[in-house]
Amino acid sequence: MIKTIKNLIEDLLEDLTYEATMSADIGDVYDFKTFILKSDVKFRFRILAVILGQKKFNQLLGIKE
């Protein structure tokens, strides 16, 4: 069960990274705040980004602060 939850979380993080990268490529969404407020991604990815926080979100995208 724990392994299943871990896999689910890993999949969600991969999906979030993909969606954020696509938003950056297509819609000029390059930072955390713009991703949360103005991107066209599904609501669950916005919530996940808020839960992770700006620092972790930027790490997923390879953005250095």
N, CA, C and O atoms as a GROMACS GRO file, in nm:
protein
  260
    1MET      N    1   0.082  -0.120   0.000
    1MET     CA    2   0.000   0.000   0.000
    1MET      C    3   0.086   0.126   0.000
    1MET      O    4   0.058   0.221  -0.073
    2ILE      N    5   0.191   0.126   0.082
    2ILE     CA    6   0.280   0.242   0.088
    2ILE      C    7   0.349   0.262  -0.046
    2ILE      O    8   0.368   0.375  -0.092
    3LYS      N    9   0.388   0.151  -0.110
    3LYS     CA   10   0.452   0.160  -0.240
    3LYS      C   11   0.356   0.218  -0.344
    3LYS      O   12   0.398   0.294  -0.431
    4THR      N   13   0.230   0.182  -0.335
    4THR     CA   14   0.129   0.234  -0.427
    4THR      C   15   0.113   0.385  -0.409
    4THR      O   16   0.104   0.458  -0.508
    5ILE      N   17   0.108   0.430  -0.287
    5ILE     CA   18   0.096   0.574  -0.260
    5ILE      C   19   0.220   0.648  -0.310
    5ILE      O   20   0.209   0.755  -0.368
    6LYS      N   21   0.337   0.589  -0.287
    6LYS     CA   22   0.461   0.650  -0.334
    6LYS      C   23   0.460   0.661  -0.487
    6LYS      O   24   0.499   0.764  -0.542
    7ASN      N   25   0.416   0.557  -0.555
    7ASN     CA   26   0.408   0.559  -0.701
    7ASN      C   27   0.308   0.664  -0.749
    7ASN      O   28   0.333   0.733  -0.848
    8LEU      N   29   0.197   0.676  -0.679
    8LEU     CA   30   0.096   0.777  -0.714
    8LEU      C   31   0.154   0.917  -0.702
    8LEU      O   32   0.133   1.001  -0.790
    9ILE      N   33   0.226   0.943  -0.595
    9ILE     CA   34   0.287   1.075  -0.574
    9ILE      C   35   0.392   1.102  -0.681
    9ILE      O   36   0.398   1.213  -0.735
   10GLU      N   37   0.474   1.003  -0.712
   10GLU     CA   38   0.574   1.020  -0.818
   10GLU      C   39   0.508   1.050  -0.952
   10GLU      O   40   0.555   1.136  -1.027
   11ASP      N   41   0.400   0.981  -0.983
   11ASP     CA   42   0.327   1.006  -1.108
   11ASP      C   43   0.269   1.148  -1.112
   11ASP      O   44   0.276   1.215  -1.215
   12LEU      N   45   0.213   1.192  -1.000
   12LEU     CA   46   0.160   1.328  -0.993
   12LEU      C   47   0.269   1.432  -1.013
   12LEU      O   48   0.248   1.532  -1.083
   13LEU      N   49   0.385   1.410  -0.954
   13LEU     CA   50   0.496   1.504  -0.971
   13LEU      C   51   0.545   1.506  -1.115
   13LEU      O   52   0.578   1.612  -1.169
   14GLU      N   53   0.551   1.390  -1.178
   14GLU     CA   54   0.589   1.384  -1.319
   14GLU      C   55   0.488   1.458  -1.406
   14GLU      O   56   0.525   1.532  -1.496
   15ASP      N   57   0.360   1.438  -1.378
   15ASP     CA   58   0.255   1.506  -1.454
   15ASP      C   59   0.261   1.657  -1.433
   15ASP      O   60   0.245   1.734  -1.528
   16LEU      N   61   0.286   1.699  -1.310
   16LEU     CA   62   0.298   1.842  -1.280
   16LEU      C   63   0.416   1.902  -1.355
   16LEU      O   64   0.405   2.009  -1.413
   17THR      N   65   0.529   1.833  -1.353
   17THR     CA   66   0.647   1.881  -1.424
   17THR      C   67   0.619   1.894  -1.573
   17THR      O   68   0.657   1.994  -1.635
   18TYR      N   69   0.554   1.794  -1.630
   18TYR     CA   70   0.520   1.798  -1.772
   18TYR      C   71   0.427   1.916  -1.802
   18TYR      O   72   0.452   1.991  -1.896
   19GLU      N   73   0.322   1.930  -1.724
   19GLU     CA   74   0.225   2.039  -1.748
   19GLU      C   75   0.290   2.176  -1.733
   19GLU      O   76   0.264   2.266  -1.813
   20ALA      N   77   0.373   2.192  -1.632
   20ALA     CA   78   0.440   2.321  -1.612
   20ALA      C   79   0.538   2.350  -1.725
   20ALA      O   80   0.549   2.465  -1.769
   21THR      N   81   0.608   2.249  -1.770
   21THR     CA   82   0.702   2.267  -1.881
   21THR      C   83   0.627   2.303  -2.009
   21THR      O   84   0.670   2.392  -2.082
   22MET      N   85   0.517   2.236  -2.035
   22MET     CA   86   0.437   2.268  -2.153
   22MET      C   87   0.380   2.409  -2.144
   22MET      O   88   0.375   2.480  -2.244
   23SER      N   89   0.337   2.449  -2.026
   23SER     CA   90   0.286   2.585  -2.008
   23SER      C   91   0.394   2.688  -2.035
   23SER      O   92   0.368   2.793  -2.092
   24ALA      N   93   0.516   2.656  -1.994
   24ALA     CA   94   0.627   2.748  -2.019
   24ALA      C   95   0.657   2.757  -2.168
   24ALA      O   96   0.687   2.865  -2.220
   25ASP      N   97   0.650   2.644  -2.237
   25ASP     CA   98   0.679   2.642  -2.381
   25ASP      C   99   0.570   2.710  -2.463
   25ASP      O  100   0.600   2.780  -2.560
   26ILE      N  101   0.446   2.691  -2.426
   26ILE     CA  102   0.334   2.739  -2.506
   26ILE      C  103   0.283   2.875  -2.463
   26ILE      O  104   0.259   2.962  -2.547
   27GLY      N  105   0.267   2.894  -2.334
   27GLY     CA  106   0.193   3.011  -2.289
   27GLY      C  107   0.269   3.117  -2.214
   27GLY      O  108   0.209   3.199  -2.145
   28ASP      N  109   0.399   3.117  -2.223
   28ASP     CA  110   0.480   3.216  -2.152
   28ASP      C  111   0.457   3.215  -2.002
   28ASP      O  112   0.454   3.320  -1.938
   29VAL      N  113   0.440   3.098  -1.945
   29VAL     CA  114   0.425   3.083  -1.801
   29VAL      C  115   0.559   3.032  -1.749
   29VAL      O  116   0.590   2.914  -1.761
   30TYR      N  117   0.637   3.122  -1.693
   30TYR     CA  118   0.773   3.086  -1.655
   30TYR      C  119   0.798   3.084  -1.505
   30TYR      O  120   0.907   3.047  -1.462
   31ASP      N  121   0.702   3.124  -1.425
   31ASP     CA  122   0.727   3.126  -1.282
   31ASP      C  123   0.609   3.070  -1.205
   31ASP      O  124   0.501   3.046  -1.260
   32PHE      N  125   0.630   3.051  -1.078
   32PHE     CA  126   0.533   2.988  -0.989
   32PHE      C  127   0.401   3.065  -0.986
   32PHE      O  128   0.295   3.006  -1.004
   33LYS      N  129   0.407   3.194  -0.963
   33LYS     CA  130   0.285   3.274  -0.948
   33LYS      C  131   0.203   3.276  -1.077
   33LYS      O  132   0.081   3.266  -1.073
   34THR      N  133   0.269   3.290  -1.189
   34THR     CA  134   0.198   3.290  -1.316
   34THR      C  135   0.135   3.154  -1.343
   34THR      O  136   0.024   3.146  -1.396
   35PHE      N  137   0.206   3.048  -1.308
   35PHE     CA  138   0.151   2.913  -1.325
   35PHE      C  139   0.024   2.897  -1.244
   35PHE      O  140  -0.074   2.840  -1.293
   36ILE      N  141   0.024   2.945  -1.122
   36ILE     CA  142  -0.092   2.932  -1.034
   36ILE      C  143  -0.208   3.018  -1.082
   36ILE      O  144  -0.322   2.973  -1.083
   37LEU      N  145  -0.180   3.141  -1.121
   37LEU     CA  146  -0.286   3.237  -1.150
   37LEU      C  147  -0.334   3.239  -1.295
   37LEU      O  148  -0.452   3.262  -1.319
   38LYS      N  149  -0.246   3.214  -1.390
   38LYS     CA  150  -0.283   3.239  -1.530
   38LYS      C  151  -0.271   3.121  -1.625
   38LYS      O  152  -0.312   3.133  -1.741
   39SER      N  153  -0.218   3.011  -1.581
   39SER     CA  154  -0.200   2.900  -1.675
   39SER      C  155  -0.334   2.830  -1.703
   39SER      O  156  -0.431   2.846  -1.630
   40ASP      N  157  -0.334   2.754  -1.810
   40ASP     CA  158  -0.455   2.683  -1.852
   40ASP      C  159  -0.454   2.536  -1.808
   40ASP      O  160  -0.529   2.455  -1.862
   41VAL      N  161  -0.371   2.502  -1.711
   41VAL     CA  162  -0.363   2.363  -1.666
   41VAL      C  163  -0.482   2.328  -1.576
   41VAL      O  164  -0.554   2.416  -1.529
   42LYS      N  165  -0.500   2.201  -1.555
   42LYS     CA  166  -0.609   2.154  -1.470
   42LYS      C  167  -0.590   2.205  -1.327
   42LYS      O  168  -0.478   2.226  -1.281
   43PHE      N  169  -0.701   2.222  -1.261
   43PHE     CA  170  -0.702   2.278  -1.126
   43PHE      C  171  -0.618   2.194  -1.029
   43PHE      O  172  -0.553   2.249  -0.940
   44ARG      N  173  -0.619   2.061  -1.046
   44ARG     CA  174  -0.544   1.976  -0.953
   44ARG      C  175  -0.394   2.002  -0.959
   44ARG      O  176  -0.325   1.987  -0.858
   45PHE      N  177  -0.343   2.043  -1.075
   45PHE     CA  178  -0.201   2.074  -1.084
   45PHE      C  179  -0.169   2.206  -1.016
   45PHE      O  180  -0.061   2.222  -0.958
   46ARG      N  181  -0.261   2.299  -1.022
   46ARG     CA  182  -0.242   2.425  -0.951
   46ARG      C  183  -0.239   2.401  -0.801
   46ARG      O  184  -0.153   2.455  -0.730
   47ILE      N  185  -0.332   2.320  -0.752
   47ILE     CA  186  -0.338   2.288  -0.609
   47ILE      C  187  -0.210   2.215  -0.567
   47ILE      O  188  -0.153   2.246  -0.462
   48LEU      N  189  -0.166   2.120  -0.646
   48LEU     CA  190  -0.043   2.047  -0.615
   48LEU      C  191   0.076   2.141  -0.609
   48LEU      O  192   0.162   2.129  -0.521
   49ALA      N  193   0.083   2.235  -0.702
   49ALA     CA  194   0.193   2.332  -0.700
   49ALA      C  195   0.189   2.417  -0.574
   49ALA      O  196   0.294   2.445  -0.515
   50VAL      N  197   0.071   2.458  -0.531
   50VAL     CA  198   0.057   2.536  -0.408
   50VAL      C  199   0.101   2.453  -0.288
   50VAL      O  200   0.171   2.503  -0.199
   51ILE      N  201   0.061   2.327  -0.285
   51ILE     CA  202   0.100   2.240  -0.174
   51ILE      C  203   0.251   2.222  -0.169
   51ILE      O  204   0.311   2.224  -0.061
   52LEU      N  205   0.313   2.205  -0.284
   52LEU     CA  206   0.458   2.186  -0.289
   52LEU      C  207   0.533   2.313  -0.250
   52LEU      O  208   0.636   2.308  -0.184
   53GLY      N  209   0.480   2.425  -0.292
   53GLY     CA  210   0.546   2.552  -0.264
   53GLY      C  211   0.636   2.595  -0.379
   53GLY      O  212   0.669   2.516  -0.467
   54GLN      N  213   0.673   2.720  -0.375
   54GLN     CA  214   0.750   2.779  -0.484
   54GLN      C  215   0.888   2.716  -0.499
   54GLN      O  216   0.933   2.691  -0.611
   55LYS      N  217   0.955   2.689  -0.389
   55LYS     CA  218   1.091   2.636  -0.396
   55LYS      C  219   1.093   2.498  -0.463
   55LYS      O  220   1.173   2.474  -0.554
   56LYS      N  221   1.006   2.408  -0.420
   56LYS     CA  222   1.001   2.274  -0.477
   56LYS      C  223   0.953   2.278  -0.622
   56LYS      O  224   1.003   2.204  -0.707
   57PHE      N  225   0.857   2.364  -0.651
   57PHE     CA  226   0.808   2.380  -0.788
   57PHE      C  227   0.922   2.421  -0.881
   57PHE      O  228   0.938   2.365  -0.989
   58ASN      N  229   1.001   2.519  -0.838
   58ASN     CA  230   1.114   2.564  -0.919
   58ASN      C  231   1.219   2.454  -0.935
   58ASN      O  232   1.280   2.443  -1.040
   59GLN      N  233   1.239   2.374  -0.831
   59GLN     CA  234   1.334   2.262  -0.841
   59GLN      C  235   1.287   2.161  -0.945
   59GLN      O  236   1.369   2.108  -1.020
   60LEU      N  237   1.159   2.134  -0.949
   60LEU     CA  238   1.105   2.040  -1.048
   60LEU      C  239   1.132   2.087  -1.190
   60LEU      O  240   1.158   2.007  -1.280
   61LEU      N  241   1.126   2.218  -1.209
   61LEU     CA  242   1.147   2.275  -1.342
   61LEU      C  243   1.292   2.309  -1.371
   61LEU      O  244   1.325   2.350  -1.482
   62GLY      N  245   1.378   2.292  -1.272
   62GLY     CA  246   1.519   2.323  -1.291
   62GLY      C  247   1.548   2.471  -1.288
   62GLY      O  248   1.648   2.516  -1.344
   63ILE      N  249   1.462   2.549  -1.222
   63ILE     CA  250   1.482   2.693  -1.211
   63ILE      C  251   1.563   2.721  -1.085
   63ILE      O  252   1.528   2.675  -0.977
   64LYS      N  253   1.670   2.795  -1.101
   64LYS     CA  254   1.752   2.831  -0.985
   64LYS      C  255   1.710   2.967  -0.936
   64LYS      O  256   1.688   3.060  -1.013
   65GLU      N  257   1.698   2.977  -0.804
   65GLU     CA  258   1.655   3.105  -0.745
   65GLU      C  259   1.774   3.191  -0.712
   65GLU      O  260   1.758   3.302  -0.661
   0.00000   0.00000   0.00000
